């Protein structure tokens, strides 16, 4: 994201199953206008047989007898219900968009390491409240009060059962893989991208307050050109404040470790 005042993702990812996940990268965004519902497209067609490069191949369990996976186009109810059991039925509907959940998640995971992450495909609703800056004698700085806006997402991320979350991810991995290939990577492997995104978020620099910003037009940007060139996800980690960032990184490390534990060793 080039600009700061784009109501950013929560956070990394916060549901992020990656939880960057769905939440952790998503809860960490400044509130943008609520995106219009994504139009339902035609039922997806099977992709041509491809052999993706699997740097981090997920070891998939045998599917329970009589319990097949839903199709990607019809997966929202089952995926949403099972995810709600992990995060809590009451809190989940207030944080997540219900439609095209896996496609939204995959698109966001793919975009977080880039400079711009389009809001129309975020799976998580914007954080509440306005992004606040303080005017000082030497310019604008991010208000420390912004950190409180991300507290519910951080709390949710820290409370999730990491083992159960990754079980959920592995269970529906074939759908994540299909959505990733349909995104434009016919030979891509989604778990590779997930690990790359988690590593990018974990590599976000630790920036001491006050964090200086400028406002060349309507939207704010980091004063430091080096910070402004960071990925969308890394900017989110800085914007949420150092304490929230440290907590988010601890959860993301745990998620990464559990995902790697499920990787097949060739």
Buried (B, 14 or more C-beta within 10 A) or exposed (E): BEBBBBBBBBBBBBBBBBBBBBBBBBBBBBBBEEBEEBEEEEEBEEEEEEEBEBEBBBEEEEEEEEEEBEEBBEBBEBBBEBBBEBBEEEBBEEBBBEBBBBBBBBBBBBBBBBBEBEBEBBBBBBBEEEBEBEEEEEBBBBBBEBBEBBBBBBBBBBEBEBEEBBBBBBBBBBBBBBBBBBBEBEEBBBBBBBBBBBEBBBBBEEBEEBBBBBBEEEBBBBBBEEBBEBBBBBBBBBBBBBEBBEBBBEBBBBBBEBBEEBBEEE
